[in-house]
């Protein structure tokens, strides 16, 4: 074993000890999507399609040691002057967000676990998460290379649904080269011809999008649109790279809210009107939400016909 691999192995072993057997076991389970530690020391876990439940406890000292080890892999340090950590868990690429005092009373973290399996769109239909008619609209849009925006709030299942959509794209258009861009590793793709890129301080999303255009993609997919890069994405979708997929954060089950969110993001890049560009670039909006019982459901699918000078022309197929 090389020296670098030996160091990596020691770090991984240390992380497993600090996480503890319970958290490590949760990380290995296919249906676990999030693990959270609150300031009171209680651990919570969420499984796909189920509400979050309490699963155990972790002492503050153990949590602090874990956070310090994770921080050292970037490398950085957690201090009172720099109390927030956002990175990937070295063990499996899970999104790791941590915070220490004085921002909180005691160490807290959240581990967003990447999907270990993809649920096909057909499973969404068979389980009643998406209606047959909505499924037909979506699959026709994929076949016609329409641009699809998946909208929902935190924990709504946007990324999981985007993975299902990407899976369908890979199955029905295996000849297409896909460019997948994201901040943390969450999207999965079974396509044989794919380039997957992640942002960094030196390569923010806007720069990755510009570079992706030189990689000969047929479709451009973005994990979540969250800043001025929205403008570059919309332009790429309207200039020879149709058939893309992206997610956007919106807490309102209304497709217009997703479009307004894009307006705000584009405004970070320039001060002109973006209505026509958005109306041209976005073809289909899928709104998805978590129901009261913890399940996810597609609330509706809207087809966008453009901007008429006063508003977006939408046809809204809402869940019954």
BALUM-752749 format. One record per residue (C-alpha): residue number from 1; residue in three letters; x, y, z. Coordinates in pm, 1 decimal. Example, Ala and Ser with C-alpha at 12.3 -4.5 7.8 and 13.67 -1.06 7.14 Angstrom:
<pts>
+------+------+----------+----------+----------+
! resi ! resn !        u !        v !        w !
+------+------+----------+----------+----------+
!    1 !  ALA !   1230.0 !   -450.0 !    780.0 !
!    2 !  SER !   1367.0 !   -106.0 !    714.0 !
+------+------+----------+----------+----------+
</pts>
This chain:
<pts>
+------+------+----------+----------+----------+
! resi ! resn !        u !        v !        w !
+------+------+----------+----------+----------+
!    1 !  UNK !      0.0 !      0.0 !      0.0 !
!    2 !  UNK !    136.7 !    343.6 !    -94.9 !
!    3 !  UNK !    200.3 !    604.3 !    172.9 !
!    4 !  UNK !    -88.4 !    824.8 !     54.7 !
!    5 !  UNK !   -333.3 !    534.3 !     54.0 !
!    6 !  UNK !   -215.8 !    435.6 !    400.1 !
!    7 !  UNK !   -281.5 !    788.3 !    528.6 !
!    8 !  UNK !   -627.0 !    787.6 !    368.5 !
!    9 !  UNK !   -705.8 !    452.4 !    525.7 !
!   10 !  UNK !   -603.3 !    578.3 !    869.9 !
!   11 !  UNK !   -825.8 !    885.0 !    830.4 !
!   12 !  UNK !  -1119.1 !    667.1 !    722.5 !
!   13 !  UNK !  -1067.6 !    434.3 !   1017.7 !
!   14 !  UNK !  -1059.4 !    733.9 !   1252.5 !
!   15 !  UNK !  -1379.1 !    872.2 !   1100.4 !
!   16 !  UNK !  -1558.7 !    540.1 !   1146.5 !
!   17 !  UNK !  -1459.1 !    532.8 !   1513.0 !
!   18 !  UNK !  -1577.9 !    889.2 !   1565.1 !
!   19 !  UNK !  -1903.1 !    837.6 !   1378.1 !
!   20 !  UNK !  -1971.3 !    529.1 !   1586.4 !
!   21 !  UNK !  -2124.5 !    196.3 !   1480.4 !
!   22 !  UNK !  -2481.3 !    328.0 !   1471.2 !
!   23 !  UNK !  -2413.9 !    615.4 !   1231.0 !
!   24 !  UNK !  -2185.7 !    396.8 !   1017.6 !
!   25 !  UNK !  -2462.7 !    139.0 !    994.9 !
!   26 !  UNK !  -2711.3 !    406.8 !    889.7 !
!   27 !  UNK !  -2471.2 !    531.6 !    622.7 !
!   28 !  UNK !  -2457.5 !    182.1 !    474.4 !
!   29 !  UNK !  -2834.8 !    141.8 !    440.7 !
!   30 !  UNK !  -2989.2 !    199.9 !     99.0 !
!   31 !  UNK !  -3293.7 !    396.4 !    213.5 !
!   32 !  UNK !  -3130.5 !    639.6 !    458.6 !
!   33 !  UNK !  -3113.5 !    988.4 !    308.5 !
!   34 !  UNK !  -3020.6 !   1213.3 !    602.6 !
!   35 !  UNK !  -2860.2 !   1188.2 !    947.4 !
!   36 !  UNK !  -2875.7 !   1484.2 !   1185.3 !
!   37 !  UNK !  -2721.5 !   1569.9 !   1522.7 !
!   38 !  UNK !  -2888.7 !   1845.5 !   1723.2 !
!   39 !  UNK !  -2732.2 !   2054.4 !   1999.1 !
!   40 !  UNK !  -2904.5 !   1842.2 !   2264.7 !
!   41 !  UNK !  -2701.8 !   1540.3 !   2147.8 !
!   42 !  UNK !  -2993.9 !   1360.8 !   1987.2 !
!   43 !  UNK !  -2939.3 !   1186.0 !   1656.3 !
!   44 !  UNK !  -3214.4 !   1175.9 !   1395.8 !
!   45 !  UNK !  -3239.4 !    988.3 !   1067.1 !
!   46 !  UNK !  -3468.9 !   1010.5 !    769.4 !
!   47 !  UNK !  -3544.8 !    722.3 !    536.9 !
!   48 !  UNK !  -3681.1 !    760.9 !    187.2 !
!   49 !  UNK !  -4056.2 !    809.0 !    199.5 !
!   50 !  UNK !  -4072.0 !    814.5 !    579.7 !
!   51 !  UNK !  -4074.0 !   1088.1 !    845.8 !
!   52 !  UNK !  -3757.8 !   1164.5 !   1043.3 !
!   53 !  UNK !  -3716.7 !    962.8 !   1364.4 !
!   54 !  UNK !  -3483.6 !    975.6 !   1663.7 !
!   55 !  UNK !  -3220.6 !    701.9 !   1645.5 !
!   56 !  UNK !  -2975.2 !    763.7 !   1929.7 !
!   57 !  UNK !  -2736.3 !   1011.2 !   2087.8 !
!   58 !  UNK !  -2381.9 !   1142.2 !   2045.2 !
!   59 !  UNK !  -2168.1 !   1315.9 !   2306.3 !
!   60 !  UNK !  -2038.8 !   1667.7 !   2226.7 !
!   61 !  UNK !  -1676.1 !   1556.4 !   2255.0 !
!   62 !  UNK !  -1729.5 !   1278.7 !   2002.8 !
!   63 !  UNK !  -1901.4 !   1518.6 !   1764.2 !
!   64 !  UNK !  -1623.7 !   1777.0 !   1796.6 !
!   65 !  UNK !  -1358.2 !   1514.2 !   1726.8 !
!   66 !  UNK !  -1550.5 !   1396.9 !   1420.1 !
!   67 !  UNK !  -1584.0 !   1749.8 !   1286.4 !
!   68 !  UNK !  -1214.6 !   1822.7 !   1342.2 !
!   69 !  UNK !  -1117.3 !   1509.7 !   1150.0 !
!   70 !  UNK !  -1348.9 !   1593.6 !    860.1 !
!   71 !  UNK !  -1219.1 !   1952.0 !    854.1 !
!   72 !  UNK !   -858.7 !   1829.2 !    840.4 !
!   73 !  UNK !   -926.2 !   1651.5 !    510.9 !
!   74 !  UNK !  -1009.7 !   1974.5 !    323.4 !
!   75 !  UNK !   -783.2 !   2099.0 !    495.3 !
!   76 !  UNK !   -923.7 !   2361.7 !    729.8 !
!   77 !  UNK !  -1001.1 !   2405.0 !   1098.3 !
!   78 !  UNK !  -1315.1 !   2471.1 !   1297.1 !
!   79 !  UNK !  -1275.7 !   2750.5 !   1551.2 !
!   80 !  UNK !  -1492.5 !   3002.9 !   1731.9 !
!   81 !  UNK !  -1395.8 !   3253.0 !   1463.9 !
!   82 !  UNK !  -1467.1 !   3004.1 !   1185.1 !
!   83 !  UNK !  -1747.9 !   2786.1 !   1323.8 !
!   84 !  UNK !  -1912.1 !   2657.7 !   1005.0 !
!   85 !  UNK !  -1798.8 !   2361.5 !    794.5 !
!   86 !  UNK !  -1947.2 !   2254.6 !    461.5 !
!   87 !  UNK !  -1779.8 !   1978.8 !    265.5 !
!   88 !  UNK !  -1805.9 !   1613.6 !    166.4 !
!   89 !  UNK !  -1766.0 !   1325.5 !    408.4 !
!   90 !  UNK !  -1449.4 !   1147.7 !    287.7 !
!   91 !  UNK !  -1596.4 !    801.7 !    348.0 !
!   92 !  UNK !  -1870.5 !    815.4 !     85.3 !
!   93 !  UNK !  -1906.0 !   1167.6 !    -50.9 !
!   94 !  UNK !  -2209.8 !   1250.4 !    162.9 !
!   95 !  UNK !  -2275.8 !   1621.6 !    202.1 !
!   96 !  UNK !  -2149.3 !   1718.6 !    548.4 !
!   97 !  UNK !  -2261.4 !   2041.9 !    713.3 !
!   98 !  UNK !  -2143.8 !   2119.6 !   1065.9 !
!   99 !  UNK !  -2148.7 !   2409.2 !   1309.2 !
!  100 !  UNK !  -1996.4 !   2463.7 !   1653.0 !
!  101 !  UNK !  -2030.7 !   2721.8 !   1932.3 !
!  102 !  UNK !  -2077.2 !   3014.1 !   1960.7 !
!  103 !  UNK !  -2320.0 !   2987.5 !   1668.2 !
!  104 !  UNK !  -2495.0 !   2698.5 !   1845.8 !
!  105 !  UNK !  -2500.0 !   2577.0 !   2205.8 !
!  106 !  UNK !  -2326.0 !   2249.5 !   2120.3 !
!  107 !  UNK !  -2191.8 !   2081.9 !   1803.9 !
!  108 !  UNK !  -2450.9 !   2009.6 !   1534.4 !
!  109 !  UNK !  -2419.5 !   1840.0 !   1197.6 !
!  110 !  UNK !  -2622.7 !   1718.4 !    905.1 !
!  111 !  UNK !  -2518.2 !   1438.2 !    671.2 !
!  112 !  UNK !  -2705.0 !   1427.3 !    340.2 !
!  113 !  UNK !  -2646.0 !   1075.4 !    210.3 !
!  114 !  UNK !  -2618.8 !   1030.5 !   -168.4 !
!  115 !  UNK !  -2862.8 !    787.4 !   -322.2 !
!  116 !  UNK !  -2733.9 !    431.4 !   -334.1 !
!  117 !  UNK !  -2999.5 !    320.5 !   -578.3 !
!  118 !  UNK !  -3212.6 !    492.7 !   -836.8 !
!  119 !  UNK !  -3588.9 !    459.5 !   -836.4 !
!  120 !  UNK !  -3704.2 !    454.0 !  -1201.1 !
!  121 !  UNK !  -3982.6 !    685.9 !  -1311.8 !
!  122 !  UNK !  -4195.8 !    376.4 !  -1356.8 !
!  123 !  UNK !  -4168.2 !    313.8 !   -981.1 !
!  124 !  UNK !  -4289.1 !    667.8 !   -912.5 !
!  125 !  UNK !  -4589.4 !    597.5 !  -1135.2 !
!  126 !  UNK !  -4661.5 !    254.5 !   -989.1 !
!  127 !  UNK !  -4646.8 !    394.7 !   -633.9 !
!  128 !  UNK !  -4880.3 !    680.9 !   -717.3 !
!  129 !  UNK !  -4616.3 !    949.7 !   -663.8 !
!  130 !  UNK !  -4672.7 !   1068.9 !  -1019.7 !
!  131 !  UNK !  -4994.8 !   1016.4 !  -1214.3 !
!  132 !  UNK !  -5010.3 !    825.1 !  -1541.1 !
!  133 !  UNK !  -5095.2 !   1144.3 !  -1729.7 !
!  134 !  UNK !  -4808.5 !   1334.3 !  -1566.3 !
!  135 !  UNK !  -4574.9 !   1047.1 !  -1648.5 !
!  136 !  UNK !  -4682.5 !   1065.3 !  -2012.8 !
!  137 !  UNK !  -4617.8 !   1440.8 !  -2020.9 !
!  138 !  UNK !  -4273.4 !   1398.4 !  -1867.4 !
!  139 !  UNK !  -4156.0 !   1107.3 !  -2081.8 !
!  140 !  UNK !  -4276.6 !   1281.8 !  -2397.8 !
!  141 !  UNK !  -4081.9 !   1591.2 !  -2293.2 !
!  142 !  UNK !  -3768.1 !   1382.1 !  -2243.8 !
!  143 !  UNK !  -3808.6 !   1220.9 !  -2585.6 !
!  144 !  UNK !  -3860.5 !   1563.5 !  -2745.2 !
!  145 !  UNK !  -3552.0 !   1705.5 !  -2568.8 !
!  146 !  UNK !  -3743.9 !   1959.4 !  -2365.6 !
!  147 !  UNK !  -3572.4 !   2136.3 !  -2077.4 !
!  148 !  UNK !  -3705.3 !   2019.4 !  -1740.8 !
!  149 !  UNK !  -3695.1 !   2211.3 !  -1412.6 !
!  150 !  UNK !  -3767.2 !   2016.1 !  -1091.5 !
!  151 !  UNK !  -3890.2 !   2244.9 !   -814.1 !
!  152 !  UNK !  -3947.5 !   2181.3 !   -444.4 !
!  153 !  UNK !  -3849.5 !   2269.2 !    -90.7 !
!  154 !  UNK !  -3581.2 !   2121.6 !    133.3 !
!  155 !  UNK !  -3624.7 !   1745.4 !    169.8 !
!  156 !  UNK !  -3895.8 !   1733.3 !    -96.0 !
!  157 !  UNK !  -3715.4 !   1473.1 !   -304.1 !
!  158 !  UNK !  -3599.8 !   1699.3 !   -588.4 !
!  159 !  UNK !  -3265.0 !   1528.0 !   -629.1 !
!  160 !  UNK !  -3409.4 !   1176.5 !   -608.5 !
!  161 !  UNK !  -3665.5 !   1265.1 !   -873.3 !
!  162 !  UNK !  -3395.4 !   1426.3 !  -1087.2 !
!  163 !  UNK !  -3199.0 !   1100.1 !  -1063.7 !
!  164 !  UNK !  -3504.8 !    910.5 !  -1186.9 !
!  165 !  UNK !  -3537.2 !   1153.4 !  -1477.2 !
!  166 !  UNK !  -3168.2 !   1120.2 !  -1565.6 !
!  167 !  UNK !  -3202.2 !    741.9 !  -1549.6 !
!  168 !  UNK !  -3486.8 !    756.9 !  -1801.2 !
!  169 !  UNK !  -3283.6 !    985.6 !  -2028.7 !
!  170 !  UNK !  -2992.2 !    739.6 !  -2021.3 !
!  171 !  UNK !  -3224.5 !    451.8 !  -2112.2 !
!  172 !  UNK !  -3415.2 !    615.0 !  -2398.7 !
!  173 !  UNK !  -3128.0 !    817.6 !  -2548.6 !
!  174 !  UNK !  -2813.7 !    614.2 !  -2475.2 !
!  175 !  UNK !  -2638.6 !    781.7 !  -2767.2 !
!  176 !  UNK !  -2647.9 !   1122.2 !  -2596.4 !
!  177 !  UNK !  -2345.9 !   1262.5 !  -2416.9 !
!  178 !  UNK !  -2445.8 !   1408.3 !  -2081.0 !
!  179 !  UNK !  -2270.0 !   1682.5 !  -1886.1 !
!  180 !  UNK !  -2363.0 !   1668.7 !  -1516.2 !
!  181 !  UNK !  -2264.5 !   1962.7 !  -1296.2 !
!  182 !  UNK !  -2325.2 !   1992.8 !   -922.9 !
!  183 !  UNK !  -2186.7 !   2136.7 !   -600.3 !
!  184 !  UNK !  -2179.2 !   1804.9 !   -413.5 !
!  185 !  UNK !  -2203.8 !   1451.9 !   -547.4 !
!  186 !  UNK !  -2573.5 !   1363.8 !   -547.6 !
!  187 !  UNK !  -2670.8 !   1291.6 !   -907.1 !
!  188 !  UNK !  -2616.5 !    950.9 !  -1062.1 !
!  189 !  UNK !  -2606.1 !    851.1 !  -1425.0 !
!  190 !  UNK !  -2578.8 !    512.8 !  -1592.6 !
!  191 !  UNK !  -2500.7 !    661.5 !  -1933.0 !
!  192 !  UNK !  -2187.7 !    531.5 !  -2102.2 !
!  193 !  UNK !  -2098.7 !    877.7 !  -2232.5 !
!  194 !  UNK !  -2098.2 !   1124.7 !  -1946.1 !
!  195 !  UNK !  -1877.5 !   1392.4 !  -1795.2 !
!  196 !  UNK !  -1948.1 !   1472.0 !  -1430.1 !
!  197 !  UNK !  -1804.2 !   1786.9 !  -1275.3 !
!  198 !  UNK !  -1824.6 !   1940.8 !   -929.9 !
!  199 !  UNK !  -1773.1 !   2300.1 !   -829.7 !
!  200 !  UNK !  -1483.3 !   2429.1 !   -621.3 !
!  201 !  UNK !  -1360.3 !   2769.0 !   -506.8 !
!  202 !  UNK !  -1154.3 !   2791.1 !   -824.9 !
!  203 !  UNK !  -1430.7 !   2655.4 !  -1047.9 !
!  204 !  UNK !  -1775.3 !   2788.3 !   -951.6 !
!  205 !  UNK !  -2087.1 !   2671.3 !  -1133.0 !
!  206 !  UNK !  -2082.8 !   2954.5 !  -1385.0 !
!  207 !  UNK !  -1730.2 !   2862.3 !  -1493.7 !
!  208 !  UNK !  -1813.2 !   2490.3 !  -1508.0 !
!  209 !  UNK !  -2111.5 !   2562.0 !  -1731.8 !
!  210 !  UNK !  -1897.6 !   2760.9 !  -1972.1 !
!  211 !  UNK !  -1641.4 !   2482.3 !  -1979.7 !
!  212 !  UNK !  -1909.6 !   2216.0 !  -2025.1 !
!  213 !  UNK !  -2009.8 !   2376.5 !  -2354.7 !
!  214 !  UNK !  -1665.3 !   2279.0 !  -2488.9 !
!  215 !  UNK !  -1711.4 !   1914.7 !  -2388.1 !
!  216 !  UNK !  -1959.2 !   1840.4 !  -2668.9 !
!  217 !  UNK !  -2259.9 !   1757.1 !  -2449.0 !
!  218 !  UNK !  -2597.7 !   1673.5 !  -2598.1 !
!  219 !  UNK !  -2771.4 !   1750.4 !  -2268.7 !
!  220 !  UNK !  -2660.7 !   1967.3 !  -1975.7 !
!  221 !  UNK !  -2779.3 !   1871.0 !  -1626.3 !
!  222 !  UNK !  -2731.9 !   2082.0 !  -1312.7 !
!  223 !  UNK !  -2786.1 !   1950.2 !   -960.9 !
!  224 !  UNK !  -2930.4 !   2274.4 !   -823.8 !
!  225 !  UNK !  -2945.8 !   2622.1 !   -971.6 !
!  226 !  UNK !  -2871.6 !   2859.2 !   -685.8 !
!  227 !  UNK !  -2680.8 !   3164.2 !   -810.2 !
!  228 !  UNK !  -2592.9 !   3383.3 !  -1108.2 !
!  229 !  UNK !  -2499.4 !   3069.8 !  -1305.5 !
!  230 !  UNK !  -2871.8 !   3044.4 !  -1386.3 !
!  231 !  UNK !  -2814.4 !   3289.8 !  -1671.2 !
!  232 !  UNK !  -2540.4 !   3077.9 !  -1828.6 !
!  233 !  UNK !  -2751.8 !   2763.6 !  -1794.1 !
!  234 !  UNK !  -3056.1 !   2921.7 !  -1959.1 !
!  235 !  UNK !  -2843.4 !   3050.5 !  -2245.7 !
!  236 !  UNK !  -2685.0 !   2707.8 !  -2298.1 !
!  237 !  UNK !  -3027.2 !   2540.8 !  -2305.6 !
!  238 !  UNK !  -3141.4 !   2778.1 !  -2580.1 !
!  239 !  UNK !  -2827.1 !   2764.4 !  -2794.9 !
!  240 !  UNK !  -2780.9 !   2408.6 !  -2912.3 !
!  241 !  UNK !  -2796.9 !   2202.9 !  -2592.9 !
!  242 !  UNK !  -3166.0 !   2124.5 !  -2533.0 !
!  243 !  UNK !  -3302.7 !   1843.3 !  -2322.3 !
!  244 !  UNK !  -3145.1 !   1942.6 !  -1992.8 !
!  245 !  UNK !  -3253.8 !   1890.7 !  -1634.1 !
!  246 !  UNK !  -3201.5 !   2111.7 !  -1328.2 !
!  247 !  UNK !  -3349.7 !   2154.1 !   -982.6 !
!  248 !  UNK !  -3441.8 !   2475.7 !   -807.1 !
!  249 !  UNK !  -3544.5 !   2545.9 !   -449.9 !
!  250 !  UNK !  -3900.5 !   2669.8 !   -407.7 !
!  251 !  UNK !  -4132.0 !   2620.6 !   -111.9 !
!  252 !  UNK !  -4448.1 !   2697.9 !   -309.2 !
!  253 !  UNK !  -4629.3 !   2427.3 !   -506.8 !
!  254 !  UNK !  -4676.6 !   2664.4 !   -797.5 !
!  255 !  UNK !  -4468.5 !   2649.5 !  -1115.6 !
!  256 !  UNK !  -4464.6 !   3029.2 !  -1136.3 !
!  257 !  UNK !  -4276.0 !   3037.5 !   -806.3 !
!  258 !  UNK !  -3998.4 !   2833.0 !   -967.7 !
!  259 !  UNK !  -3982.5 !   3077.6 !  -1257.6 !
!  260 !  UNK !  -3971.0 !   3372.8 !  -1017.4 !
!  261 !  UNK !  -3683.6 !   3202.4 !   -838.9 !
!  262 !  UNK !  -3495.7 !   3188.8 !  -1169.3 !
!  263 !  UNK !  -3568.8 !   3557.7 !  -1223.7 !
!  264 !  UNK !  -3404.5 !   3642.8 !   -890.4 !
!  265 !  UNK !  -3101.6 !   3425.7 !   -968.9 !
!  266 !  UNK !  -3054.0 !   3570.4 !  -1316.6 !
!  267 !  UNK !  -3075.2 !   3919.6 !  -1164.9 !
!  268 !  UNK !  -2749.7 !   3841.3 !   -981.1 !
!  269 !  UNK !  -2576.6 !   3835.6 !  -1320.0 !
!  270 !  UNK !  -2738.9 !   4129.6 !  -1502.7 !
!  271 !  UNK !  -3005.6 !   4393.5 !  -1454.3 !
!  272 !  UNK !  -3205.3 !   4349.2 !  -1774.6 !
!  273 !  UNK !  -3528.7 !   4159.2 !  -1824.4 !
!  274 !  UNK !  -3498.9 !   3779.5 !  -1831.0 !
!  275 !  UNK !  -3865.7 !   3695.5 !  -1882.6 !
!  276 !  UNK !  -3834.2 !   3602.8 !  -2250.4 !
!  277 !  UNK !  -3516.3 !   3400.3 !  -2196.9 !
!  278 !  UNK !  -3672.2 !   3204.6 !  -1909.9 !
!  279 !  UNK !  -3991.9 !   3148.6 !  -2107.2 !
!  280 !  UNK !  -3789.9 !   3018.6 !  -2400.2 !
!  281 !  UNK !  -3547.1 !   2803.1 !  -2201.2 !
!  282 !  UNK !  -3785.0 !   2627.8 !  -1959.0 !
!  283 !  UNK !  -4025.6 !   2382.8 !  -2121.0 !
!  284 !  UNK !  -4150.2 !   2171.3 !  -1831.0 !
!  285 !  UNK !  -4169.7 !   2233.7 !  -1456.0 !
!  286 !  UNK !  -4218.8 !   1946.1 !  -1211.9 !
!  287 !  UNK !  -4320.8 !   2051.6 !   -860.4 !
!  288 !  UNK !  -4261.5 !   1793.5 !   -589.6 !
!  289 !  UNK !  -4327.7 !   1813.5 !   -216.1 !
!  290 !  UNK !  -4312.4 !   1614.3 !    104.7 !
!  291 !  UNK !  -4659.8 !   1528.4 !    234.2 !
!  292 !  UNK !  -4763.2 !   1534.9 !    600.5 !
!  293 !  UNK !  -4694.0 !   1161.9 !    637.7 !
!  294 !  UNK !  -4336.3 !   1204.1 !    511.4 !
!  295 !  UNK !  -4399.1 !   1068.4 !    163.1 !
!  296 !  UNK !  -4311.2 !   1258.4 !   -154.8 !
!  297 !  UNK !  -4555.0 !   1339.5 !   -429.3 !
!  298 !  UNK !  -4545.7 !   1523.9 !   -758.0 !
!  299 !  UNK !  -4785.2 !   1813.2 !   -701.7 !
!  300 !  UNK !  -4810.2 !   1898.7 !  -1066.9 !
!  301 !  UNK !  -4638.7 !   1931.4 !  -1402.5 !
!  302 !  UNK !  -4653.6 !   2252.3 !  -1602.9 !
!  303 !  UNK !  -4566.9 !   2296.0 !  -1967.5 !
!  304 !  UNK !  -4431.1 !   2640.1 !  -2049.7 !
!  305 !  UNK !  -4517.7 !   2798.9 !  -2383.6 !
!  306 !  UNK !  -4315.2 !   3115.7 !  -2334.8 !
!  307 !  UNK !  -4359.5 !   3474.2 !  -2220.3 !
!  308 !  UNK !  -4651.5 !   3667.2 !  -2369.5 !
!  309 !  UNK !  -4537.5 !   4012.5 !  -2263.8 !
!  310 !  UNK !  -4729.6 !   4011.8 !  -1938.0 !
!  311 !  UNK !  -4692.2 !   3662.4 !  -1791.3 !
!  312 !  UNK !  -4569.0 !   3311.9 !  -1863.9 !
!  313 !  UNK !  -4802.4 !   3094.0 !  -2069.8 !
!  314 !  UNK !  -4845.7 !   2776.4 !  -1864.7 !
!  315 !  UNK !  -5056.4 !   2464.0 !  -1887.4 !
!  316 !  UNK !  -5076.3 !   2316.1 !  -1536.9 !
!  317 !  UNK !  -5153.1 !   1948.4 !  -1477.4 !
!  318 !  UNK !  -5206.7 !   1942.5 !  -1102.7 !
!  319 !  UNK !  -5227.3 !   1635.6 !   -878.7 !
!  320 !  UNK !  -5579.9 !   1538.5 !   -781.9 !
+------+------+----------+----------+----------+
</pts>
